[in-house]
């Protein structure tokens, strides 16, 4: 638990914090200051730097979460509702990230390589919506984790 919990929390902070910053701070500033071609290029580069961190989180979170559930807490039958909710929300968040990465991010980069700005903009808009959903799910997960013993 002394290894799993800190790794788990660091992965949450990096992934959720990065999404929150990108969605709530960087996105509106980039939209206000940059025309579509440089804004789309910026986002492609930002994702290129952020997604390796997300991949690490997508690996670390289920490994450490399941480690704590089965090695420390005695399995799924012994954990409360909050753990089940966190696990479900985590699976949904990972699935959304995988969809963003393998569908929209790749299409964004392909459209940029082809100088198809409207297609790239559509992909960025799809990513924006899915990241927004993941931010909400991540914040709900943090609340569930924090208040779990009271549920």
Secondary structure, DSSP 8 states (H G I E B T S, - for coil): -TTHHHHHHHHHHHHHHHHHHIIIIIHHHHHHH--HHHHHHHHHHHHHHHHHHHHHHHHHHHHHHHHIIIIIS-SGGGS-HHHHHHHHHHHHHHHHHHHIIIIIIHHHHHHHHTT-HHHHHHHHHHHHHHHHHHHHHHHHHHHHHHHGGG-
